[in-house]
Amino acid sequence: MKTVLDLDGVKTIRLQFADLHGIVRGKDVPVGELDRTVEDCAHFVGAVMTVDLGHHVVPGFEESGFKDIAARPDLSTLARVPWEPTVAACIANLERVADHEPFELDGRAVLKRIVAGYEQLGLSPVVAPELEFFLCEPDESSRGGWRPYAGHDSHVYTVGHQADPRGILGRMMEAADAVGLDVIAGNHEYGRGQFEINIRHGEAVESADRAFRLKWLVKEMAAREGLLATFIGKPWNDDEGSGFHLHVSLCDADGMNCCGDTEGENGLAALTRSFIAGVLAHAAPLMAFFNPTVNAYRRINPEALVPTRACWGYDNRFTFVRVPPERGSATRAEIRIGDGAANPYLAYAATLAAGLDGIRRKLEPAPALSGFIYELPEEQQGAALPMTLPEALAALEADELLRSSMGEKLIHTFTVIKRYELSRFDQWVSDWELREYLHHL
């Protein structure tokens, strides 16, 4: 067998795939079984895609009998695990057992299908993710049992021992490069114990793979240090949130960036304007994939540079879509609404589906906004975005384009799981309620 990776010394292949939450699922396979697994697949019970984060198999899917799903290793994704020298990780494509067609709930397969729509137009989406996360250290006296790692004030954009006394960020960046994630920068972010690792742009599916693996790597390496890494948007009431931004450009068959046009307004091509218009036309349902938790909506407010309106602008961080100042081969659109907890495959797929709709229909966006958009008349600010998960889920279910592009089964399963999650949240007595009411009422 010949693969893209020298397997000398590797004893175990760690199969990986993302469930609808974006969590890494899979199993370890002896390296001697790799050929057979590529040929015959590894099987998993389909219920793994309907499990919520509270350890429940969500009711409503029993009629299928929880059939098996098949996972076929994609050998182009083989990568040695730096902290386990005898292990190599491999992302798997999910298939239906009966006919080995792509499994409807596999976000990676959905993303591939949407990218194929661009290819029909002679285009290739290129994406770069920006992911922020908090590192937390155990503290029994803190709420939830964790406090920010090295949680000092004002370490934004600092590196070194004061901001990271254990040197964890540097080791994460080295390991990420060893896995092939193509790191370009890393730093302490604004929040206490908050960090960001940037990885280079790439073709959409390959880029989503690297974003998926970056989250896995960060959480794994933190756990090995006795720490907790979290990508949720708002872990602390008194600190900043963690975002997930996507920078998207479109290339032609020769790999040339098509987003710029020296004759266009501010050097922007009509193609890019149509892409932006499509994203804005579906901004409300996109919120469900970019902000898929109750917690995500706690970080959305203008002061946190998180957009609350479906609008766009040139180098304006208050807008849903920002066009950075670079032109030529670096011309791109930045989608700024994402929460760190988002599933990269679903966020990529939904964004590209919305943008493709704008391109196909040659949509034109409203005028670009400049300055502090909340000082403008409300009718100029763009449509208000959903500010709760139930509102976002309702918008998703009502959006015919995303239901068609992402697949009815995926949309139905995702919304059922999320509504079950919401029902548990609504019934939970919070510490705020006890502190607010218990003594007085």
Secondary structure, 3 states (H helix, E strand, C coil): CCCCCCCCCCCEEEEEEECCCCCEEEEEEEHHHHHHHHHHCEEEEHHHHHECCCCCECCCCHHHCCCEEEEEECHHHCEEECCEEEEEEEEEEEEECCCCCECCCCHHHHHHHHHHHHHCCCCEEEEEEEEEEEEEEECCCCHHHEEECCCCCCCCCCCCCCCCCCCHHHHHHHHHHHHCCCEEEEEECCCCCEEEEEECCEEHHHHHHHHHHHHHHHHHHHHHCCCEEECCCCCCCCCCCCEEEEEEEEECCCCCECCECCCCHHHECHHHHHHHHHHHHCHHHHHHHHCCCCHHHHCCCHHHCCCCEECEEECCCCCCEEECCCCHHHCCEEEEEEECCCCHHHHHHHHHHHHHHHHHCCCCCCCCCCCCHHHCCHHHCCEECCCCHHHHHHHHHHCHHHHHHHCHHHHHHHHHHHHHHHHHHHCCCCHHHHHHHCCCC
